């Protein structure tokens, strides 16, 4: 769950 959240945060910051 934590990993998923972290990944989502990074994806949101980097749309690329």
SEMI-546626 format. One record per residue (C-alpha): residue in three letters; y, x, z negated. Coordinates in steps of 0.2 Angstrom, whole numbers, plus 2048, in hexadecimal, padded with zeros to 3 digits. Each point is the difference from the previous one (the first is absolute). Layout:
BEGIN
ATOM  aa  c2  c1  c3
ATOM  ALA  Y  X  Z
...
This chain:
BEGIN
ATOM  aa  c2  c1  c3
ATOM  UNK  800  800  800
ATOM  UNK  80C  80E  7FB
ATOM  UNK  7FC  809  810
ATOM  UNK  803  7F1  80B
ATOM  UNK  811  7FD  7F7
ATOM  UNK  805  812  803
ATOM  UNK  7FB  7FF  812
ATOM  UNK  80A  7F0  803
ATOM  UNK  810  809  7F8
ATOM  UNK  7FE  80F  80B
ATOM  UNK  7FE  7F4  80F
ATOM  UNK  80F  7F6  7FC
ATOM  UNK  80A  810  7FE
ATOM  UNK  7F9  807  810
ATOM  UNK  7FF  7F2  80D
ATOM  UNK  7FB  80E  80D
